[in-house]
Amino acid sequence: MISASLVKELRDRTGAAMMACKKALTEANGDIDKAIEILREKGLAAAAKKAGRVAAEGLIVTYLSEDKKSGAIVEVNCETDFVSANEEFVVLANNAAKMAATTEAANVEELLDEKYIVDNTTTLKDTLTALIAKLGENMNVRRFVKYNAAKGVVQSYIHGGGRIGVLVELSCEKESEVLFDLSKDICMQIAAANPLFLNEDQVDTKALNSEREIYRTQALNEGKPEKIVDKMVEGRIKKYLKEVCLVDQVWVKDSDLTISKLLAAKSKEVGAPITISAFTRFERGEGIEKIEENFAEEVQRQMQQGK
């Protein structure tokens, strides 16, 4: 006979459902350690079944060191916004961001193999698997980026409750409070204006040639004379670059300034050049093809299957 107190103890230790704990203890003849193994094995099997399901919801989270010299941005996905608001999911996402910034992991696979910072016994992968089994949804750590600023600051910004996240590294030879305020403004600029590149030097040649072909076709379709099409195309390319290159964008807080002019002004204020070394902007679920479900049709199918 499995006692209620033993079931409760197993539930407290594993977080598994009450009935699952009772079944595991029955199978283990009351041996709680063996029951934990059984629950873990079943959790792994459950997680494997869920692995093929689309996880396009979740959170973008960031972590910054106290001295603002290092930081990371991470996307952790789940299937529904309901689970993305779950406290345990939120804690795991934030811990994953801290691990990304403070471990030697260079990619997601290495990060998942790191010891989980809460207990330092299981890995992040094992912790994620256990949460998948507990909450019943597929989850994954999709991507992360980390920065370390030897001279300068690392700053982050989260918008829309984790829908958009930004991480920025500014470089400067002088320490100044100006850097902290400026880095926040740069983060908000990136979140709002969504630049694709830092400057023209970083623009992908293939992407640029593709834009040229599009503009050329548009100009010809508009009936423009062949002899002026090239000038029109280059004019539109310049406009395109101002839109997609961060340093050439108009500052969202003051339309009289571009980001490069803002940097120049703040550099004079500090007494040393300030440059943007790198930036990352993550938007939750971008690039993931979501499966649109018709809830009414799903319920009807389940009712028909139950007949």
MIGUSE-237911 format. One line per 3 residues: number of its first residue (from 1); for each residue y, x, z of N, C-alpha, C. Coordinates in Angstrom, 2 decimals. Layout:
// MIGUSE-237911
NUM = Y X Z Y X Z Y X Z | ... $
//
This chain:
// MIGUSE-237911
1 = -1.20 0.85 0.00 0.00 0.00 0.00 1.26 0.89 0.00 | 2.10 0.68 -0.98 3.32 1.45 -1.09 4.43 0.76 -0.29 | 4.99 1.48 0.69 6.01 0.88 1.54 7.36 0.80 0.84 $
4 = 8.18 -0.14 1.27 9.51 -0.32 0.69 10.39 0.90 0.96 | 10.19 1.53 2.13 11.00 2.71 2.48 10.70 3.89 1.55 | 9.42 4.02 1.15 9.03 5.09 0.23 9.62 4.86 -1.16 $
7 = 9.62 3.60 -1.59 10.22 3.23 -2.87 11.71 3.55 -2.85 | 12.36 3.20 -1.74 13.80 3.45 -1.61 14.10 4.95 -1.64 | 13.27 5.74 -0.96 13.47 7.19 -0.94 13.37 7.78 -2.35 $
10 = 12.36 7.32 -3.10 12.18 7.80 -4.47 13.37 7.39 -5.35 | 13.84 6.17 -5.14 14.98 5.69 -5.92 16.23 6.51 -5.61 | 16.44 6.82 -4.31 17.60 7.61 -3.90 17.55 9.02 -4.49 $
13 = 16.33 9.55 -4.60 16.18 10.92 -5.10 16.26 11.02 -6.63 | 15.90 9.95 -7.32 15.83 10.01 -8.80 16.84 9.14 -9.52 | 17.30 8.06 -8.84 18.21 7.12 -9.50 17.50 6.16 -10.44 $
16 = 16.17 6.21 -10.46 15.40 5.33 -11.34 15.37 3.91 -10.78 | 15.02 2.95 -11.64 14.97 1.55 -11.23 13.89 1.35 -10.16 | 14.07 0.31 -9.34 13.16 0.04 -8.23 11.71 -0.16 -8.69 $
19 = 11.53 -0.98 -9.74 10.18 -1.26 -10.23 9.54 0.01 -10.82 | 10.35 0.84 -11.49 9.83 2.08 -12.05 9.36 3.02 -10.94 | 10.11 3.03 -9.83 9.74 3.85 -8.68 8.43 3.36 -8.06 $
22 = 8.29 2.06 -7.94 7.08 1.48 -7.35 5.85 1.80 -8.20 | 6.01 1.66 -9.53 4.89 1.94 -10.44 4.50 3.41 -10.38 | 5.51 4.28 -10.33 5.23 5.72 -10.29 4.52 6.11 -8.99 $
25 = 4.94 5.53 -7.88 4.31 5.81 -6.59 2.88 5.28 -6.55 | 2.66 4.13 -7.14 1.31 3.56 -7.22 0.40 4.48 -8.03 | 0.93 4.94 -9.17 0.17 5.84 -10.05 -0.10 7.17 -9.35 $
28 = 0.82 7.58 -8.48 0.69 8.87 -7.77 0.03 8.72 -6.41 | -0.47 7.54 -6.11 -1.14 7.27 -4.83 -0.25 7.62 -3.63 | 1.05 7.31 -3.78 1.98 7.50 -2.67 2.55 8.90 -2.54 $
31 = 2.14 9.82 -3.43 2.66 11.20 -3.40 4.03 11.21 -4.08 | 5.10 11.37 -3.29 6.45 11.23 -3.83 6.81 12.33 -4.83 | 6.34 13.56 -4.59 6.63 14.66 -5.52 5.94 14.42 -6.87 $
34 = 4.70 13.93 -6.82 4.00 13.62 -8.06 4.67 12.45 -8.78 | 5.16 11.48 -7.99 5.85 10.33 -8.56 7.13 10.77 -9.29 | 7.82 11.78 -8.73 9.02 12.31 -9.39 8.64 12.92 -10.74 $
37 = 7.53 13.66 -10.77 7.06 14.24 -12.04 6.75 13.16 -13.06 | 6.11 12.09 -12.60 5.76 10.97 -13.50 7.02 10.34 -14.08 | 8.01 10.13 -13.20 9.27 9.54 -13.67 9.97 10.46 -14.67 $
40 = 9.95 11.76 -14.42 10.57 12.71 -15.34 9.88 12.70 -16.69 | 8.55 12.66 -16.67 7.78 12.63 -17.93 8.09 11.36 -18.72 | 8.15 10.24 -18.01 8.47 8.98 -18.68 9.90 8.98 -19.18 $
43 = 10.77 9.63 -18.43 12.17 9.74 -18.86 12.30 10.53 -20.13 | 11.56 11.62 -20.24 11.57 12.43 -21.45 11.08 11.63 -22.65 | 10.02 10.85 -22.43 9.48 10.04 -23.52 10.48 8.97 -23.94 $
46 = 11.14 8.37 -22.95 12.13 7.34 -23.25 13.31 7.92 -24.00 | 13.73 9.12 -23.57 14.85 9.78 -24.23 14.52 10.12 -25.67 | 13.28 10.56 -25.90 12.85 10.90 -27.26 12.90 9.68 -28.17 $
49 = 12.52 8.52 -27.64 12.57 7.28 -28.43 14.00 6.90 -28.78 | 14.93 7.20 -27.88 16.33 6.81 -28.09 17.11 7.80 -28.95 | 16.51 8.98 -29.17 17.24 10.06 -29.84 17.69 9.72 -31.25 $
52 = 16.99 8.81 -31.91 17.34 8.47 -33.28 18.44 7.44 -33.39 | 18.87 6.87 -32.28 19.88 5.82 -32.33 21.27 6.43 -32.42 | 22.15 5.75 -33.15 23.50 6.28 -33.40 24.34 6.25 -32.13 $
55 = 24.89 7.41 -31.77 25.78 7.52 -30.60 27.16 7.95 -31.11 | 28.02 6.96 -31.31 29.36 7.24 -31.85 30.48 6.91 -30.86 | 30.10 6.37 -29.70 31.09 6.13 -28.65 31.07 7.34 -27.71 $
58 = 31.73 7.23 -26.59 31.72 8.33 -25.64 33.11 8.78 -25.24 | 33.23 10.07 -24.92 34.49 10.60 -24.41 34.80 11.97 -24.99 | 36.09 12.21 -25.21 36.59 13.56 -25.41 37.16 13.99 -24.07 $
61 = 36.70 15.10 -23.54 37.18 15.57 -22.23 37.59 17.03 -22.34 | 38.48 17.45 -21.45 38.95 18.84 -21.45 38.86 19.41 -20.04 | 38.84 20.71 -19.98 38.89 21.42 -18.70 39.84 22.59 -18.83 $
64 = 40.69 22.79 -17.81 41.60 23.93 -17.78 41.42 24.68 -16.47 | 41.45 26.00 -16.53 41.44 26.81 -15.31 42.77 26.62 -14.59 | 42.78 26.92 -13.30 44.00 26.72 -12.50 45.18 27.52 -13.03 $
67 = 44.91 28.72 -13.55 45.99 29.56 -14.05 46.37 29.27 -15.50 | 45.72 28.25 -16.10 45.99 27.84 -17.49 45.74 28.98 -18.50 | 44.82 29.87 -18.14 44.49 30.97 -19.04 43.24 30.70 -19.87 $
70 = 42.47 29.71 -19.47 41.27 29.37 -20.22 41.03 27.87 -20.16 | 40.29 27.36 -21.12 40.02 25.93 -21.16 39.02 25.59 -22.26 | 38.56 24.36 -22.23 37.60 23.89 -23.23 37.81 22.42 -23.51 $
73 = 37.40 22.01 -24.70 37.40 20.60 -25.09 36.00 20.26 -25.58 | 35.49 19.12 -25.15 34.10 18.73 -25.44 34.05 17.27 -25.87 | 33.17 16.96 -26.81 32.87 15.57 -27.15 31.45 15.26 -26.69 $
76 = 31.33 14.26 -25.81 30.03 13.79 -25.34 29.89 12.34 -25.79 | 28.84 12.05 -26.53 28.67 10.72 -27.13 27.61 9.87 -26.45 | 27.80 8.56 -26.56 26.82 7.58 -26.15 26.88 6.44 -27.17 $
79 = 26.14 5.37 -26.94 26.07 4.31 -27.92 27.13 3.22 -27.76 | 27.56 2.97 -26.52 28.49 1.86 -26.28 29.66 2.30 -25.40 | 30.77 1.58 -25.53 31.93 1.88 -24.68 31.65 1.50 -23.23 $
82 = 30.67 0.61 -23.02 30.29 0.24 -21.66 29.74 1.45 -20.91 | 28.85 2.20 -21.54 28.28 3.39 -20.91 29.31 4.50 -20.82 | 30.23 4.57 -21.78 31.25 5.63 -21.74 32.17 5.48 -20.52 $
85 = 32.20 4.26 -19.95 33.01 4.03 -18.75 32.19 4.19 -17.47 | 30.87 4.42 -17.62 30.01 4.59 -16.46 30.38 5.85 -15.69 | 30.46 5.75 -14.38 30.92 6.87 -13.56 30.05 8.11 -13.73 $
88 = 28.73 7.93 -13.80 27.83 9.07 -13.95 28.00 9.75 -15.30 | 28.25 8.95 -16.34 28.49 9.51 -17.67 29.80 10.31 -17.68 | 30.83 9.76 -17.05 32.13 10.42 -16.98 32.02 11.75 -16.24 $
91 = 31.28 11.75 -15.13 31.09 12.98 -14.34 30.36 14.03 -15.17 | 29.31 13.61 -15.87 28.55 14.56 -16.70 29.43 15.15 -17.80 | 30.24 14.30 -18.44 31.12 14.78 -19.52 32.11 15.81 -19.00 $
94 = 32.71 15.54 -17.84 33.67 16.47 -17.27 33.01 17.77 -16.82 | 31.80 17.68 -16.28 31.08 18.89 -15.90 30.69 19.71 -17.13 | 30.36 19.02 -18.23 30.03 19.72 -19.47 31.23 20.51 -19.98 $
97 = 32.42 19.92 -19.85 33.64 20.62 -20.27 33.89 21.86 -19.42 | 33.68 21.72 -18.12 33.86 22.88 -17.22 32.85 23.96 -17.55 | 31.62 23.56 -17.82 30.57 24.53 -18.18 30.91 25.24 -19.49 $
100 = 31.45 24.48 -20.44 31.81 25.07 -21.73 32.86 26.17 -21.55 | 33.78 25.95 -20.62 34.88 26.90 -20.39 34.46 28.09 -19.55 | 33.49 27.90 -18.66 33.19 28.93 -17.66 31.87 29.66 -17.86 $
103 = 31.07 29.25 -18.84 29.81 29.96 -19.12 29.96 30.80 -20.38 | 28.91 31.51 -20.71 28.92 32.36 -21.91 28.44 31.60 -23.14 | 28.12 30.33 -23.00 27.58 29.55 -24.12 28.51 29.58 -25.32 $
106 = 27.94 29.88 -26.49 28.74 29.97 -27.72 28.53 28.78 -28.64 | 27.51 27.95 -28.35 27.25 26.76 -29.15 26.61 25.70 -28.27 | 26.42 24.51 -28.83 25.91 23.38 -28.04 24.51 23.66 -27.49 $
109 = 23.65 24.27 -28.30 22.29 24.55 -27.86 22.29 25.46 -26.63 | 23.14 26.48 -26.66 23.22 27.39 -25.52 23.83 26.70 -24.31 | 24.79 25.82 -24.54 25.41 25.09 -23.43 24.39 24.18 -22.75 $
112 = 23.57 23.50 -23.54 22.56 22.61 -22.98 21.52 23.36 -22.15 | 21.32 24.63 -22.46 20.34 25.44 -21.72 20.91 26.06 -20.46 | 22.23 25.93 -20.26 22.85 26.47 -19.05 22.46 25.64 -17.82 $
115 = 22.41 26.29 -16.66 22.13 25.57 -15.42 23.27 24.60 -15.12 | 22.92 23.36 -14.76 23.93 22.34 -14.48 24.71 22.72 -13.23 | 26.03 22.67 -13.30 26.87 23.22 -12.23 26.78 22.46 -10.91 $
118 = 26.26 21.24 -10.92 26.20 20.46 -9.69 25.08 20.96 -8.78 | 23.88 21.17 -9.35 22.76 21.61 -8.51 22.27 23.02 -8.84 | 22.64 23.52 -10.02 22.27 24.88 -10.44 20.76 25.12 -10.47 $
121 = 19.99 24.04 -10.55 18.53 24.19 -10.64 18.02 23.65 -11.98 | 18.45 22.46 -12.34 18.08 21.92 -13.64 19.12 22.35 -14.68 | 18.79 22.18 -15.95 19.74 22.51 -17.02 20.60 21.30 -17.35 $
124 = 21.65 21.53 -18.10 22.48 20.42 -18.57 21.64 19.48 -19.43 | 20.75 20.04 -20.22 19.88 19.23 -21.09 18.99 18.30 -20.26 | 18.40 18.83 -19.19 17.54 18.01 -18.32 18.35 16.91 -17.65 $
127 = 19.56 17.23 -17.22 20.43 16.25 -16.57 20.80 15.14 -17.55 | 21.10 15.54 -18.78 21.44 14.56 -19.81 20.25 13.67 -20.12 | 19.06 14.26 -20.20 17.84 13.50 -20.48 17.58 12.47 -19.39 $
130 = 17.78 12.89 -18.13 17.57 11.97 -17.01 18.55 10.80 -17.06 | 19.79 11.08 -17.48 20.80 10.02 -17.56 20.50 9.07 -18.72 | 19.96 9.60 -19.80 19.54 8.76 -20.93 18.47 7.77 -20.46 $
133 = 17.50 8.29 -19.71 16.42 7.43 -19.20 16.95 6.38 -18.23 | 17.93 6.77 -17.43 18.46 5.86 -16.41 19.34 4.77 -17.02 | 20.24 5.14 -17.94 21.20 4.18 -18.48 20.71 3.50 -19.76 $
136 = 19.65 4.03 -20.37 19.03 3.34 -21.50 19.73 3.50 -22.83 | 20.54 4.55 -22.97 21.22 4.78 -24.25 21.04 6.22 -24.70 | 21.04 6.42 -26.01 21.06 7.77 -26.53 22.39 8.42 -26.21 $
139 = 22.37 9.69 -25.83 23.58 10.45 -25.52 23.41 11.86 -26.04 | 24.51 12.50 -26.35 24.44 13.91 -26.74 25.78 14.61 -26.54 | 25.69 15.91 -26.29 26.88 16.76 -26.31 27.02 17.19 -27.76 $
142 = 28.04 16.68 -28.44 28.16 16.86 -29.88 28.79 18.20 -30.28 | 29.86 18.60 -29.58 30.60 19.79 -29.99 31.54 20.23 -28.87 | 31.95 21.49 -28.92 32.95 21.97 -27.98 33.66 23.19 -28.56 $
145 = 34.86 23.42 -28.06 35.64 24.61 -28.40 36.26 25.13 -27.10 | 36.30 26.45 -26.94 36.95 27.01 -25.75 37.91 28.12 -26.15 | 38.99 28.24 -25.37 40.01 29.27 -25.62 40.24 30.08 -24.36 $
148 = 40.58 31.35 -24.56 40.98 32.24 -23.46 42.25 32.97 -23.89 | 43.30 32.82 -23.11 44.59 33.42 -23.44 44.87 34.59 -22.49 | 44.74 35.80 -23.00 45.05 36.98 -22.18 46.54 37.01 -21.85 $
151 = 47.35 36.72 -22.87 48.80 36.66 -22.68 49.30 35.34 -23.28 | 49.65 34.42 -22.42 50.07 33.10 -22.86 49.43 32.02 -22.01 | 49.25 30.83 -22.58 48.66 29.72 -21.83 47.73 28.90 -22.72 $
154 = 46.80 28.22 -22.06 45.96 27.23 -22.71 46.34 25.88 -22.12 | 46.52 24.88 -22.97 46.94 23.56 -22.52 46.09 22.49 -23.19 | 45.98 21.34 -22.56 45.19 20.24 -23.14 45.91 18.91 -22.98 $
157 = 45.45 17.94 -23.74 46.02 16.59 -23.67 44.94 15.59 -24.08 | 44.82 14.52 -23.31 43.87 13.45 -23.62 44.65 12.16 -23.86 | 44.34 11.49 -24.96 45.03 10.25 -25.32 44.02 9.11 -25.45 $
160 = 44.46 7.91 -25.06 43.64 6.73 -25.25 42.37 6.72 -24.43 | 42.44 7.25 -23.20 41.27 7.22 -22.33 40.08 8.00 -22.83 | 40.34 9.06 -23.57 39.25 9.90 -24.07 38.93 9.67 -25.53 $
163 = 39.79 8.93 -26.24 39.56 8.69 -27.67 39.97 9.90 -28.50 | 41.07 10.53 -28.10 41.57 11.73 -28.79 41.82 12.81 -27.75 | 41.45 14.03 -28.08 41.71 15.15 -27.19 42.24 16.34 -27.97 $
166 = 43.09 17.12 -27.31 43.70 18.29 -27.96 43.61 19.49 -27.01 | 43.33 20.65 -27.59 43.35 21.91 -26.85 44.19 22.91 -27.65 | 45.13 23.56 -26.98 46.06 24.49 -27.65 46.12 25.80 -26.89 $
169 = 46.22 26.89 -27.65 46.47 28.20 -27.05 47.78 28.77 -27.59 | 48.72 29.04 -26.69 49.99 29.68 -27.05 49.96 31.13 -26.59 | 50.50 32.02 -27.42 50.56 33.44 -27.06 52.01 33.87 -26.84 $
172 = 52.22 34.68 -25.80 53.55 35.21 -25.50 53.40 36.39 -24.55 | 54.19 37.44 -24.77 54.11 38.63 -23.93 54.70 38.40 -22.54 | 55.59 37.41 -22.43 56.26 37.14 -21.15 55.70 35.86 -20.51 $
175 = 55.54 35.90 -19.20 55.15 34.70 -18.45 56.39 33.84 -18.22 | 56.28 32.55 -18.47 57.43 31.66 -18.28 56.98 30.22 -18.13 | 57.70 29.47 -17.29 57.43 28.04 -17.13 57.69 27.29 -18.44 $
178 = 58.54 27.88 -19.28 58.85 27.27 -20.58 57.57 27.07 -21.39 | 56.64 28.00 -21.25 55.39 27.92 -22.01 54.58 26.68 -21.65 | 54.59 26.32 -20.38 53.82 25.16 -19.93 54.38 23.86 -20.53 $
181 = 55.69 23.71 -20.47 56.32 22.51 -21.04 56.17 22.48 -22.56 | 56.34 23.63 -23.19 56.21 23.70 -24.65 54.78 23.39 -25.09 | 53.81 23.91 -24.37 52.41 23.68 -24.74 52.04 22.20 -24.64 $
184 = 52.63 21.51 -23.67 52.40 20.06 -23.56 52.97 19.33 -24.77 | 54.18 19.73 -25.18 54.81 19.11 -26.36 53.99 19.38 -27.63 | 53.47 20.59 -27.76 52.66 20.93 -28.93 51.38 20.10 -28.94 $
187 = 50.77 19.91 -27.78 49.56 19.08 -27.68 49.84 17.65 -28.14 | 50.94 17.09 -27.68 51.28 15.72 -28.05 51.59 15.61 -29.55 | 52.22 16.64 -30.10 52.49 16.69 -31.53 51.17 16.62 -32.32 $
190 = 50.20 17.42 -31.91 48.91 17.47 -32.60 48.17 16.15 -32.48 | 48.23 15.54 -31.30 47.56 14.25 -31.11 48.16 13.19 -32.00 | 49.51 13.18 -32.12 50.21 12.14 -32.88 50.19 12.38 -34.38 $
193 = 50.40 13.63 -34.80 50.59 13.93 -36.23 49.33 14.42 -36.94 | 48.31 14.76 -36.19 47.00 15.15 -36.73 47.09 16.21 -37.83 | 47.65 17.37 -37.53 47.69 18.45 -38.54 46.28 18.94 -38.83 $
196 = 46.06 19.38 -40.07 44.74 19.88 -40.47 44.66 21.39 -40.38 | 45.83 22.05 -40.46 45.87 23.51 -40.45 47.03 23.98 -39.59 | 46.96 25.23 -39.14 48.06 25.80 -38.36 49.25 26.13 -39.27 $
199 = 48.98 26.78 -40.39 50.04 27.15 -41.35 49.46 27.20 -42.76 | 50.30 27.52 -43.73 49.87 27.52 -45.13 48.77 28.55 -45.40 | 48.79 29.65 -44.66 47.78 30.70 -44.86 46.37 30.21 -44.55 $
202 = 46.27 29.19 -43.70 44.96 28.69 -43.30 44.46 27.54 -44.18 | 45.29 27.08 -45.10 44.91 25.95 -45.96 43.78 26.38 -46.88 | 42.76 25.58 -46.91 41.60 25.85 -47.76 41.99 25.73 -49.23 $
205 = 41.72 26.77 -50.02 42.10 26.80 -51.43 41.45 25.67 -52.21 | 40.20 25.41 -51.89 39.47 24.34 -52.58 40.13 22.99 -52.32 | 40.52 22.76 -51.06 41.17 21.50 -50.70 42.52 21.37 -51.41 $
208 = 43.23 22.50 -51.50 44.53 22.49 -52.14 44.41 22.21 -53.65 | 43.45 22.83 -54.29 43.22 22.59 -55.73 42.81 21.15 -55.99 | 42.05 20.58 -55.04 41.63 19.19 -55.16 42.85 18.27 -55.09 $
211 = 43.78 18.59 -54.16 45.02 17.80 -54.05 45.84 17.91 -55.34 | 45.89 19.12 -55.91 46.63 19.33 -57.16 46.10 18.44 -58.29 | 44.77 18.37 -58.39 44.15 17.56 -59.44 44.46 16.08 -59.25 $
214 = 44.45 15.65 -57.98 44.76 14.24 -57.67 46.20 13.94 -58.06 | 47.13 14.82 -57.67 48.54 14.60 -57.99 48.79 14.65 -59.50 | 48.09 15.56 -60.18 48.25 15.66 -61.64 47.79 14.36 -62.31 $
217 = 46.65 13.85 -61.91 46.13 12.61 -62.46 47.08 11.45 -62.18 | 47.60 11.41 -60.96 48.55 10.35 -60.59 49.80 10.40 -61.48 | 50.32 11.62 -61.68 51.54 11.78 -62.49 51.30 11.36 -63.94 $
220 = 50.17 11.74 -64.49 49.84 11.37 -65.87 49.64 9.86 -66.00 | 49.00 9.27 -64.99 48.79 7.81 -65.00 50.11 7.05 -64.87 | 51.10 7.71 -64.27 52.43 7.09 -64.14 53.23 7.22 -65.44 $
223 = 52.63 7.91 -66.43 53.28 8.06 -67.73 54.31 9.17 -67.79 | 54.24 10.11 -66.85 55.21 11.21 -66.85 54.91 12.17 -68.00 | 55.94 12.75 -68.61 55.74 13.71 -69.71 54.97 14.94 -69.23 $
226 = 54.09 15.45 -70.07 53.25 16.59 -69.73 54.07 17.78 -69.25 | 55.24 18.01 -69.87 56.03 19.20 -69.57 56.64 19.21 -68.17 | 56.75 18.03 -67.54 57.31 18.02 -66.18 56.25 17.73 -65.11 $
229 = 55.01 17.50 -65.55 53.93 17.18 -64.61 53.70 18.31 -63.62 | 53.68 19.57 -64.12 53.41 20.71 -63.23 54.45 20.83 -62.12 | 55.75 20.61 -62.48 56.80 20.66 -61.47 56.63 19.55 -60.44 $
232 = 56.24 18.36 -60.92 56.02 17.23 -60.01 54.86 17.52 -59.06 | 53.79 18.10 -59.61 52.61 18.41 -58.81 52.98 19.40 -57.70 | 53.69 20.47 -58.05 54.06 21.47 -57.05 55.00 20.89 -55.99 $
235 = 55.86 19.96 -56.41 56.74 19.28 -55.45 55.94 18.47 -54.45 | 54.92 17.79 -54.96 54.08 16.98 -54.07 53.20 17.86 -53.18 | 52.79 19.02 -53.71 52.01 19.96 -52.91 52.82 20.46 -51.72 $
238 = 54.09 20.76 -51.96 54.97 21.22 -50.88 55.11 20.14 -49.80 | 55.22 18.91 -50.25 55.32 17.79 -49.30 54.02 17.64 -48.51 | 52.90 17.81 -49.20 51.58 17.72 -48.57 51.43 18.79 -47.49 $
241 = 51.84 20.02 -47.81 51.72 21.12 -46.85 52.56 20.88 -45.60 | 53.74 20.28 -45.78 54.59 19.97 -44.63 53.95 18.91 -43.73 | 53.10 18.10 -44.32 52.43 17.05 -43.55 51.20 17.57 -42.81 $
244 = 50.49 18.52 -43.41 49.20 18.94 -42.84 49.24 20.26 -42.08 | 50.31 21.04 -42.24 50.44 22.31 -41.53 51.27 22.12 -40.27 | 50.70 22.43 -39.13 51.36 22.17 -37.85 52.75 22.77 -37.76 $
247 = 52.92 24.04 -38.10 54.21 24.70 -37.91 55.29 24.14 -38.84 | 54.87 23.48 -39.93 55.84 22.91 -40.88 56.14 21.43 -40.62 | 55.41 20.82 -39.69 55.62 19.41 -39.40 56.94 19.18 -38.67 $
250 = 57.50 18.00 -38.89 58.70 17.59 -38.14 58.26 17.26 -36.72 | 59.00 17.76 -35.76 58.67 17.52 -34.35 58.84 16.03 -34.03 | 57.82 15.44 -33.45 57.85 13.99 -33.17 58.93 13.60 -32.17 $
253 = 59.37 14.54 -31.33 60.38 14.22 -30.32 61.81 14.48 -30.79 | 61.95 15.17 -31.93 63.29 15.46 -32.47 63.15 15.74 -33.96 | 63.52 14.78 -34.78 63.34 14.89 -36.23 64.23 15.96 -36.88 $
256 = 65.16 16.53 -36.13 66.00 17.60 -36.66 65.28 18.95 -36.61 | 64.16 19.01 -35.91 63.43 20.26 -35.76 62.03 20.18 -36.34 | 61.59 21.29 -36.94 60.17 21.44 -37.27 59.53 22.19 -36.10 $
259 = 58.22 22.24 -36.08 57.54 22.96 -34.99 57.88 24.45 -35.03 | 58.01 25.02 -36.21 58.36 26.44 -36.30 59.76 26.69 -35.74 | 60.69 25.77 -35.98 62.04 25.91 -35.43 62.03 25.72 -33.91 $
262 = 61.20 24.82 -33.45 61.06 24.61 -32.00 60.53 25.88 -31.34 | 59.52 26.50 -31.95 58.96 27.75 -31.42 60.02 28.86 -31.39 | 60.82 28.93 -32.45 61.87 29.95 -32.53 62.90 29.76 -31.42 $
265 = 63.29 28.50 -31.19 64.28 28.20 -30.15 63.75 28.55 -28.76 | 62.50 28.21 -28.50 61.90 28.49 -27.20 61.65 29.99 -27.02 | 61.37 30.69 -28.11 61.18 32.15 -28.05 62.47 32.83 -27.59 $
268 = 63.61 32.37 -28.10 64.91 32.91 -27.68 65.14 32.64 -26.19 | 64.74 31.45 -25.76 64.93 31.06 -24.37 64.11 31.96 -23.43 | 62.90 32.28 -23.85 62.01 33.11 -23.04 62.34 34.60 -23.16 $
271 = 62.80 34.99 -24.35 63.10 36.39 -24.59 61.94 37.16 -25.18 | 60.98 36.41 -25.76 59.83 37.02 -26.42 59.24 36.01 -27.40 | 58.65 36.49 -28.51 58.09 35.55 -29.49 56.96 34.70 -28.91 $
274 = 57.02 33.40 -29.22 55.94 32.48 -28.83 55.26 32.01 -30.11 | 53.94 32.15 -30.16 53.19 31.71 -31.33 52.04 30.80 -30.90 | 51.62 29.96 -31.83 50.44 29.12 -31.60 49.25 29.90 -32.13 $
277 = 48.37 30.33 -31.23 47.21 31.12 -31.64 46.13 30.25 -32.27 | 45.92 29.07 -31.68 44.86 28.19 -32.18 45.05 26.79 -31.60 | 44.48 25.82 -32.28 44.46 24.46 -31.74 43.22 23.73 -32.23 $
280 = 42.80 22.75 -31.44 41.67 21.89 -31.80 42.03 20.46 -31.46 | 41.74 19.57 -32.37 41.95 18.14 -32.14 40.63 17.42 -32.41 | 40.07 16.79 -31.39 38.85 16.00 -31.53 39.20 14.52 -31.45 $
283 = 38.62 13.73 -32.31 38.72 12.27 -32.21 37.32 11.72 -32.08 | 37.12 10.92 -31.07 35.79 10.41 -30.74 35.09 9.77 -31.95 | 33.90 10.22 -32.24 33.07 9.60 -33.26 33.48 9.90 -34.69 $
286 = 34.49 10.76 -34.90 34.92 11.03 -36.27 33.78 11.67 -37.05 | 33.56 11.15 -38.25 32.50 11.69 -39.09 31.12 11.12 -38.83 | 31.00 10.29 -37.79 29.70 9.66 -37.49 29.69 8.27 -38.11 $
289 = 28.69 8.01 -38.90 28.59 6.69 -39.55 28.06 5.68 -38.55 | 28.88 4.72 -38.21 28.49 3.70 -37.25 27.72 2.57 -37.95 | 26.73 2.04 -37.25 25.98 0.90 -37.77 26.59 -0.37 -37.20 $
292 = 27.12 -1.20 -38.08 27.73 -2.46 -37.63 26.65 -3.50 -37.39 | 26.59 -3.98 -36.17 25.59 -4.98 -35.80 26.23 -6.37 -35.72 | 25.50 -7.36 -36.22 25.91 -8.74 -36.07 25.17 -9.29 -34.86 $
295 = 25.89 -9.52 -33.76 25.26 -9.89 -32.50 24.49 -11.20 -32.61 | 25.08 -12.19 -33.28 24.42 -13.49 -33.42 23.11 -13.37 -34.18 | 23.12 -12.56 -35.25 21.90 -12.36 -36.03 20.84 -11.63 -35.22 $
298 = 21.27 -10.67 -34.38 20.32 -9.92 -33.56 19.64 -10.84 -32.56 | 20.41 -11.71 -31.90 19.85 -12.66 -30.94 18.85 -13.58 -31.63 | 19.23 -14.06 -32.83 18.36 -14.97 -33.58 17.03 -14.29 -33.94 $
301 = 17.09 -13.02 -34.34 15.88 -12.28 -34.68 14.97 -12.14 -33.47 | 15.57 -11.86 -32.31 14.78 -11.70 -31.10 14.11 -13.02 -30.69 | 14.84 -14.12 -30.89 14.28 -15.44 -30.56 13.10 -15.77 -31.47 $
304 = 13.24 -15.42 -32.74 12.17 -15.69 -33.70 10.94 -14.84 -33.40 | 11.19 -13.57 -32.96 10.07 -12.69 -32.63 9.34 -13.18 -31.39 | 10.08 -13.89 -30.51 9.48 -14.36 -29.27 8.66 -15.63 -29.42 $
307 = 8.75 -16.26 -30.61 8.00 -17.50 -30.83 6.50 -17.24 -30.99 $
//
